[in-house]
Structures are given as structure tokens and as C-alpha cells.
Amino acid sequence: MEAAYYDSARGVICEQASGAARDPRLHSALGIAYAGLGRKHEAIQEGEKAVELLPASNEAYRGYYRAVDFGPHYAMVRGA
């Protein structure tokens, strides 16, 4: 049942990302959805993309948050 929620979220986020491909928040959220589905490679890739789009060196506060938000991606896929 839980996978259905992650898959539903993935669909909605992918739809939103098609119009805002450079929004790091969407890539981060998509990474969480992939992690919930056990799709390790895609989860890490999307988390890295979020950090790449908004590095802390460019914007200290929001960039730092993207890096911190990347932690759950690794935690969720650790066993996958």
C-alpha cells in the first residue's frame, strides 16, 4: 500500500517538474518518491540534481537546506 502513495506522488511531481525542470525542490521531492519505491539509483540521482541546481556556495540558506534534505534519500535507500 505504501508504494502506491510513493508512486502517486512520483506521478504528480513528474508532471510538475515537466514545467519547472530547474526547480531543486521538485528534484528533491522526486528523489524521496523514488527512494520510497526502492529505486536507489534514481533517488540518489534526483537528490544530487537538487543540490547541483542550488549549491550552498550560490545561496547559503536555501542551498544548505537542499544539502540537508538530501540525507533522507540515502537513509531510505540504504537497504535497497
C-alpha positions in Angstrom: 0.0 0.0 0.0 2.8 2.4 0.9 4.4 2.0 -2.6 1.1 3.2 -4.1 1.4 6.5 -2.3 5.0 7.0 -3.4 4.1 6.1 -7.0 1.2 8.5 -6.9 3.5 11.3 -5.6 6.1 10.4 -8.3 3.5 10.9 -11.0 2.3 14.3 -9.6 5.9 15.5 -9.1 7.0 14.4 -12.6 4.1 16.3 -14.1 5.0 19.5 -12.1 8.7 19.1 -13.0 8.0 19.0 -16.7 7.2 22.7 -16.5 9.8 23.6 -13.9 12.8 21.3 -14.6 15.2 23.6 -12.8 13.3 23.7 -9.5 15.6 21.9 -7.0 12.6 21.3 -4.6 10.9 19.2 -7.2 14.0 17.1 -7.8 14.4 16.6 -4.1 10.8 15.5 -3.7 11.1 13.2 -6.7 14.1 11.6 -5.1 12.2 10.9 -2.0 9.4 9.3 -4.0 11.9 7.1 -5.9 13.5 6.1 -2.6 10.1 5.1 -1.3 9.7 2.9 -4.4 13.2 1.3 -3.8 14.6 2.9 -6.9 18.0 3.6 -5.4 19.8 5.0 -8.5 17.0 7.4 -9.4 16.6 8.6 -5.8 20.3 9.5 -5.5 20.4 11.0 -8.9 17.5 13.3 -8.2 18.9 14.3 -4.8 22.2 15.1 -6.4 20.4 17.2 -9.1 18.6 19.2 -6.4 21.9 20.0 -4.7 23.6 20.8 -8.1 20.8 23.2 -9.1 21.1 25.2 -5.8 24.5 24.7 -4.2 25.2 26.3 -0.8 28.0 28.2 -2.4 25.5 30.2 -4.5 22.8 30.7 -1.9 23.8 29.8 1.7 20.4 29.3 3.3 18.3 27.5 0.6 21.4 25.7 -0.8 22.2 24.4 2.6 18.7 23.2 3.0 18.9 21.2 -0.3 22.1 19.5 1.0 20.4 18.7 4.4 17.3 17.5 2.6 19.5 15.0 0.6 20.1 13.0 3.7 16.8 11.1 3.7 17.5 10.0 0.1 20.5 8.0 1.3 18.8 6.8 4.5 15.7 5.5 2.7 17.7 3.5 0.1 20.5 2.3 2.3 19.0 -1.2 2.4 17.7 -1.2 -1.1 
